[in-house]
Amino acid sequence: MNKKAFHLGVSSAELAGADTAILPGDPGRVPKIAAYLSNAKKIAYHREFHIMLGYLGEKAIVICSTGIGGPSTAIAIEELAMLGVKKFLRIGTTGAIQPYIKPGELIISTGAVRMDGASHHIAPTEFPAVADYRMVESLVQAAKAESINYHTGVTASSDTFYQGQNRKDSYRNGFVIKQFKEKISELENLNVLSFEMEAATVLTQTAAYGLRGACILGVLINRHDKETPEGKVLDDVQQDSIAVAIRSLSTY
């Protein structure tokens, strides 16, 4: 496909045969990931989609930011798949809701609670948002090799950062509609590990399309303790999650 994808503004020729995409949310994280690859270069920057291409050995890897939430993430996956990408690895951040998970640790999602809207445009509610087991295993082995503390399990994806995640630091001082009022407690008792905003879309879309998808998330806070991160935790978990992601791709 030499025609440029409508939203991403790139063609298959520009992806140089890349069949693997790394998907951060933040456009500013793209060059940080690219620094771990060789011969990296920017190939497009349109709206929230900052796209760079680099190499892991001889293997071309595309890095494409998705912005915040499921709708723009679904666009990125859709158009990258149209350009020949088969494997999608999201690198993101998250807020833990299990008391034993500490800021600075990593979560490797095995599945996601579909509290988003985008995934329901792709597959019915009964369809599971599940990660590719081979990618999960590669991430686990990479975290062990990097000596970084990690957890595996189900995460929850919300379309809203404040209301859907039952946050207290909102304009309305924590007021949420009834369906979200006890959501943290409910999910905690269901052994869900954390809240974020994109995993359900990534995992539903890749599974439904017969593609491969996984998510690695850096824990910024534990919601039992606080609502916003402090100190260097953001920089540290970004570097750790990138290191684990890149190592995992070098072995699978």
Beta strands, then each sheet from edge to edge (+ up, - down):
strand 1: 20-24
strand 2: 38-46
strand 3: 49-56
strand 4: 59-64
strand 5: 87-96
strand 6: 106-115
strand 7: 129-130
strand 8: 150-158
strand 9: 194-196
strand 10: 212-222
sheet 1: 2+ 3- 4+ 1+ 5+ 9- 8- 6- 7+
sheet 2: 2+ 3- 4+ 1+ 5+ 10+
end
